């Protein structure tokens, strides 16, 4: 992966953690000379970027790594965050339900996961599923990076 990809550092304010965080993610090299990359990771804490978005990064001499500068082209994908509130709840249940509607996720720990919703998915279906669990006080979820396409999905219902 190292020949076609680089680790890129993202620094941003996390409303979840209420502090500036650094998150390193893999990105596919599009044009190294111009510093263009395509995100190949699911962000955990909510920078305004989603998988497959094209962005520009510059090599930072202090950090000794490429540092995200700006997003150039949005893929239409979205990232949401899910926090498991109920201690005895098996998060694999939600992970599998999301997977059954083609949404993959990455777990940070037993109670927090980030979910990728690709552009082709009707977000109203995903949100309906999450709302069911939220009404039961099993989870809370946030939509830190919701694409225009997925916002439009919600307006149709």
N, C-alpha and C positions, 0 to 999 in steps of 0.2 A: 504493500500500500504506500510505502514511503516515497516511491519514485513518481507516482501519479498524484499523491496527496501531500499536504502539509498540515501541521498543527497550527491553528491560528488562535490568538488570544483575543477574547472579547471582554471589554470592561464596560459595565453599565450599572445603573441604579436598579436594584431589585426591590420592588414594592413588597414582595413576599418576605424578604429578609430585612427590609428597611435599611439597606446599606449598599454601598458600591461593592460589586463583586467582580471577580475575574473568573472566566470560564474558558477553558481551552477545548477547542473542537476540531475535528478533522474536516478538511475541505479539499475538494478536487481542484487541481491546478487547471485553470482555463488559459491564462496567459501570464506567466511568471514575471515577464518583463514589465507588463502594465500593472501587475499585482491583482489580477482578476482570479477569483476563486468561486466555486460552487459549494455551498454548505452540504456536508455529508453526515451530519450528526443531528440529533434532536436536542435542542437547548433545554436545560433544566429550569433556569431561573428567569427567563423572559426577556432576553434582548429582543428588539423588534426585527427578528429575522427567523425564517423557517427553513426547513430542509429544501434543498434545490434552489434556493435564492442565490443570485449572482451578486457578489460584493467585491469591493476593493480593499486591499490590505497593504500595509507598508511594513518593511522590516524595521523593527525597533531595536536600536543598538543597546539601549539600557536593558530591555527585557530579553534580548537575544532570540526573538521570535517574531513572526508576522503578527501585526496588530490590526484588527478590523477598523476601517475608517468610515466606510459608507456602503449602504446597500444600493446596488445599481438596478437590479431587475428582480421583481417579485415573482415567484413561481406559481402563486395561487394557493400554495399549501398553507396550513395553519398549525400552530402549536398551542395546546392547552395544558394546564397543570391540574392534577388531581391530588387532593390531600385526603387520606383515609382517616376518618374521625373515630370510627368504632374500633376499639382495641382488638376485639375478637374476630373482626372481619378479615377474611382471606382475600387479599388484593388480587390474587390470581383470577378470581371470579370476574372482576371488572376488566382485567387485562384480556381474558379470553372473550368476553362479550365485545370488547372493542375490536379485537382481532377478527371476530366473526363478521364485522362490518368494515374490514380492511383498514383498521387504524392500529398502527403499531405504537408501542410505548417503551420507554426505558425507565427503570426504577432507580431512584437515588438511594432509597432505603425502604423500610417496611411500610412507611406511611406516605411517601411522596413519589409521584411519577409524572413524567412529561409524555404527552401523546401527540403524535403526528397525524394530522388529517390531510390527506392528499387532496388536490384540487377537485378530482372527479367524484369525491364523496359528497353526498347531500348532508350538509352540516346539521340540518334540522333533525335528522335521524340520530346523530351522535348526541346532540343537545337533549333530545327527548330521553335517551337512555341515562345520561348523566343527571338530568332533573329528577328522574325516578329515585335514584340513589340519594340525591341531595334531600328530597322530601322526607326520606326515611332517616335522615341525619347520619347516614353512613359515610358520606363524603361531602367535601366542598370542592368546587372547581373554579378556576380562573381562566380567562381567555386573553393572555397577554399579547398574542400575535394572531389575530383573526383576519384572514384575507378578505378582500372586497368580495370575492366570489362567495365565500362562506357567509358573509354578512347578508348578501343577497338571498342566499338559501333561506335564511330566517324570515325574510320579508314575504316569501311566497306562501307562508302558512298563516 
